[in-house]
Amino acid sequence: MQNKLGIIAATLTVVLFSSTLALAQAAKPKPSGTVVVVEATIVRIKGADGKTYEVKVVDVIEKNLKTGDMVEYEVVEGRPVKVTKKK
């Protein structure tokens, strides 16, 4: 009986810990910025963090980005990915 209670307690601990991590990650806002330059091959984004990022036009062509558009993105290895227009 004690063994079953131990397994149940351990399982509940893992579930609660995982839930807490998921909530913490969901609450974290995505980085955002403003499109400052749209050229033939690149789009430059000025991030809210003050950094300027470059994205290849081919990676965001379907987004139809224009200068002044507010965008959200994820940063992977120092580069923005999954760029979307902010609503």
Secondary structure, 3 states (H helix, E strand, C coil): CHHHHHHHHHHHHHHHHHHHHHHHHHHCCCCEEEEEEECCCEEEEEECCCCEEEEEHHHHHHHCCCCCCEEEEEEECCEEEEEEECC
